[in-house]
Amino acid sequence: MLKTSFMALLGLLGCSVAIAAPLPGQSTVATTAEYRLGVGDVVRVEVRDESDLTIEAQVQADGAIKYPFLGSVVARGKSVSRLQQDISLGLRAGYLVNPDVRVRVVAYRPVYVTGQVVRPGGYPYIVGLTVEKVATIAGGFTDRASLRNIYIVREGQTQNQKRKVSLDTQILPGDTIIVEESIF
């Protein structure tokens, strides 16, 4: 209840936070400062008193965003604070004396669900998603779905690294949920 109220409060305040229950052997992603950007994420870059340098950009397949004056800036694998520093340093090198740069995630990359759900596919990530919520967004489980054999593959992992999860497991951007077929 407390966690739900906290998430609702953050949503009202416009804060971006990704909180997830860790899989075995993994740590919890607690804030966007720790969150690593990936292909499909959309970031907003704002530079105080420089409206022409305020943009929203999606991390492209090459892992970069296009930014005025700087061109292609690598974002994939970086934290929001690291991307902010990189843009600030780039603008300092010949454009602005002391740029006040702010970067935030405005849309996360999608999550994917495959297997025994009504509409397998990719769906927009929303903070607080669980396996059960993603399955609901995908139209629910089919009659053949095994609720005991649901797996998750984190972005960057292979099918061999999939982990068994429960319905209340928190989902992260880029995750793939696999709902297997029940034997009986």
C-alpha positions in Angstrom: 0.0 0.0 0.0 2.8 2.4 0.9 4.7 1.7 -2.3 1.5 2.2 -4.4 0.8 5.5 -2.7 4.4 6.6 -3.2 4.2 5.7 -6.9 0.9 7.6 -7.3 2.5 10.7 -5.6 5.5 10.5 -7.9 3.2 10.3 -10.9 1.3 13.4 -9.8 4.6 15.2 -9.3 5.8 14.2 -12.8 8.8 12.3 -11.5 10.2 9.4 -13.5 11.2 6.4 -11.4 11.6 2.8 -12.3 11.2 0.5 -9.3 11.5 -3.2 -9.8 11.6 -6.3 -7.7 15.0 -7.9 -8.6 15.3 -11.2 -10.2 17.6 -13.7 -8.4 21.1 -12.4 -8.6 20.1 -8.9 -9.8 19.9 -5.6 -7.9 16.9 -3.3 -7.9 16.7 -0.4 -10.3 15.7 2.4 -8.0 15.9 5.7 -9.8 16.4 7.1 -13.3 19.9 8.1 -12.2 20.7 4.4 -12.3 18.5 3.6 -15.3 20.5 2.9 -18.5 19.1 4.3 -21.7 18.3 2.0 -24.6 17.0 2.1 -28.1 13.5 3.4 -28.1 13.7 5.5 -25.0 12.6 9.2 -25.5 14.5 11.8 -23.6 13.9 15.5 -23.2 16.9 17.7 -23.1 16.5 21.3 -21.8 19.1 24.0 -21.6 18.2 26.9 -19.3 17.7 30.2 -21.2 18.3 28.4 -24.5 14.9 27.4 -25.9 16.4 26.4 -29.3 18.4 23.7 -27.5 15.4 22.1 -25.9 14.4 19.0 -27.7 12.8 15.6 -27.3 14.7 12.8 -29.0 14.4 9.0 -29.3 17.4 6.8 -28.9 17.9 5.5 -32.4 19.0 2.0 -33.5 22.6 3.2 -33.6 22.3 4.1 -29.8 22.5 7.8 -30.4 20.2 10.9 -30.3 20.5 13.8 -32.7 21.2 17.0 -30.9 21.6 20.6 -32.3 25.2 21.7 -32.8 26.6 18.4 -31.5 25.1 16.0 -34.1 25.0 12.4 -33.0 25.4 11.9 -29.2 25.7 8.3 -27.9 22.9 7.6 -25.3 22.6 3.8 -25.2 24.0 2.3 -22.1 24.4 5.7 -20.3 22.6 6.9 -17.3 20.5 10.1 -17.7 23.0 12.0 -15.6 25.9 10.8 -17.8 24.1 11.9 -21.0 23.4 15.2 -19.3 27.1 15.6 -18.6 28.1 14.6 -22.1 25.8 17.2 -23.7 26.9 19.9 -21.2 30.6 19.2 -22.1 29.8 19.2 -25.8 28.0 22.6 -25.5 30.9 24.0 -23.4 33.3 23.2 -26.2 32.7 26.3 -28.3 29.0 27.0 -27.9 28.0 28.1 -24.4 30.1 29.2 -21.4 28.3 27.5 -18.6 25.3 25.5 -19.9 22.6 24.4 -17.4 21.5 21.1 -19.0 18.7 18.9 -17.8 17.9 15.5 -19.2 14.9 13.3 -18.3 13.2 10.2 -19.7 9.8 11.1 -21.1 8.9 7.7 -22.6 10.6 4.3 -22.0 11.2 1.7 -24.6 8.5 -0.9 -25.0 8.1 -4.2 -23.2 7.3 -7.4 -25.1 5.1 -10.4 -24.4 5.0 -13.6 -26.4 3.5 -17.0 -26.1 0.1 -17.7 -24.6 -1.5 -14.3 -24.4 -4.3 -13.1 -26.6 -2.3 -10.3 -28.4 1.4 -11.0 -28.3 3.6 -8.0 -29.1 5.3 -4.9 -27.9 3.6 -2.5 -25.5 4.5 0.9 -24.0 6.3 0.7 -20.7 4.6 2.4 -17.7 6.3 2.7 -14.3 4.9 0.0 -12.0 4.2 -2.7 -14.6 4.1 -6.3 -13.5 3.9 -9.5 -15.5 0.1 -9.7 -14.7 -0.5 -6.1 -15.9 1.4 -6.6 -19.2 -0.6 -9.8 -19.8 -3.8 -7.8 -19.1 -2.7 -5.1 -21.6 -2.0 -8.0 -24.1 -5.7 -9.1 -23.8 -5.1 -11.6 -21.0 -3.9 -15.2 -20.9 -5.2 -17.8 -23.4 -6.9 -20.9 -22.1 -3.6 -22.8 -22.8 -1.4 -20.5 -20.7 0.6 -21.9 -17.9 0.7 -19.5 -15.0 3.5 -21.5 -13.5 5.7 -21.3 -16.5 6.2 -17.6 -17.1 9.7 -16.4 -17.9 11.4 -13.0 -18.4 14.4 -12.2 -20.6 16.0 -8.9 -19.7 17.2 -6.7 -22.5 20.7 -7.7 -23.5 20.3 -11.2 -22.3 19.8 -14.3 -24.4 16.9 -16.8 -24.4 19.3 -19.1 -22.4 19.4 -16.6 -19.6 15.6 -16.4 -19.1 14.4 -16.5 -15.5 11.2 -17.9 -14.1 8.9 -15.2 -12.6 5.6 -14.8 -10.9 2.6 -12.6 -11.9 3.7 -9.9 -9.5 7.3 -9.6 -10.8 8.1 -6.0 -11.7 8.9 -5.4 -15.4 11.6 -3.1 -16.7 11.7 -1.3 -20.1 12.9 -3.6 -22.9 11.9 -6.8 -21.0 10.4 -9.8 -22.9 7.9 -11.9 -21.1 7.4 -15.4 -22.3 4.2 -17.2 -21.3 4.5 -20.9 -22.0 1.7 -23.4 -22.9 0.3 -25.6 -20.1 0.8 -29.3 -20.5 -2.7 -30.0 -19.2 
